[in-house]
Amino acid sequence: MLQSVLSKDHARIDRQLMDFLSSLSEKPDAKMLTDAFSAIKNHMFWEEEFLFPAVEKGNEVMIKGLQAEHGAIWKLFDSINSDLNKKDIKEAKNRTEALLRVIKGHNSSEENYIYREMDKLNQDQQAELLLKEVESSSSPKEWICKVLRR
């Protein structure tokens, strides 16, 4: 099940980046980039702090490579943001396309190898991983329970 959740998160982030890329052809939307970066940072955080340690034994080399790719992805986001600040839309578009290529290969490695390793964990171990996600998440700042909404 966790494999499916994380794969769907990959697809969600991909859509965010594709939408941002489309905005570069008309009116660049920096918020879309910020939202995609926030989503991918959360995803990377969970993988590096919780998932990778849970499946590290026997997968050390693969995990080191995925962590290196996380660094490259982070730097590409920073570069795209810099391009936007300089109003260099052509370079932002080129780097976003490069980012999507890097992420495609990266996601494939995670989904076809590491996530399958995760699914070999027993139910209690998988539940602990899911609980880590719940513990590290937070509600939107302005959110209130339904009874108190008016």
Secondary structure as UniProt FT lines:
FT   HELIX           2..23
FT   TURN            24..25
FT   HELIX           30..46
FT   HELIX           47..51
FT   HELIX           52..55
FT   TURN            57..58
FT   HELIX           60..85
FT   TURN            86..87
FT   HELIX           89..109
FT   HELIX           110..114
FT   HELIX           115..118
FT   TURN            119..120
FT   HELIX           123..136
FT   TURN            141..142
FT   HELIX           146..148
//
